[in-house]
Amino acid sequence: MQPEGGQKSSRQPHKVIGKRYAINSTSLQKLASLKSPDHGSFFLSGAAPVDVRRAKAVSPRLRAWIAGDVRKAYYTLAILFIIAIGIIIHLALPTELLQISANMANFASLIFPFVLIYLNAKLPKPARARWWSTVILLANVVFFGFFFFNFVSLKMAGQPLVKF
């Protein structure tokens, strides 16, 4: 396909887009094809693509139960989550549930930087983040860890570590 004016396109199919990360257009095309339902994979809300063909190959019982319609498994899980949330929501006051859910996010903010640091160390040297990124991630752990452990101390011992 030629652009207007009869000029040939200067784009090459395997041209390196970024020297630092060595991403080529072929790998981007493969990544883009993951979200097509025709290829058997689709995105869940906020999650990575799930390949249905691989999931069906895990268990013969699962394969027989869903019989080609994976919505059975997804809807069953959704209903179980709705029931669990419906039960949990009546166990405490809304303010306490809000505190618990916020500190679950704080807990994730404690774990995820370590995962990023580990994954960054596994990358090839040109693709690694700079040293100050690790410092910022560790500062993130200290910041959110303070609030998380203060909350855990308040719930477990009845006394926060630091009172404001």
Steps between C-alpha positions, in 0.01 A plus 500: 500500500647834397426835658345782302721654236637167375795501740611172650465459873826514694370259762664160508323205662792403727643842574601541865270756659703566811869423525491492878220243516547327162129482420425427138175536312456121469492457879251789524277330243512177702411694815209669324368164379461378859186703554309349211225257609558315171834381636340352810624758747330796654547757770336479837432825680841633602673166447742350251367321192369151572546232238189283515657215302775460760257520792282228348802275456578509873222275621288248310217552751508877441503443125199266524311738732535814290452307171637778281322784682747656742235742628381225736827519694516881494141551610538240776805681636323835474200367694730356769673837535166679525382260772828538693484879480133493600592305815809703585321833461271418793779395739625847595422868486565673168783710646678189626455326163642809330802495732557130433473539123731802501759308698470205265609747232783613731607137534508465122710818490746324729534187287486637146820713515701191593351318202593790274855510637534125444361516145719801423807298601400227252486740204794541265728785605383752234135452601547533876368799687752741647630465858282783628186303400596238758550774760152640425345152522664443839378843618152385391537192723600715798216748448218251455655255747478759776124537456444128454692394810344782701155367405595138572635604840177685575285200406715235671625674814246780534783757491635665187876524457477878458214728607435821311 
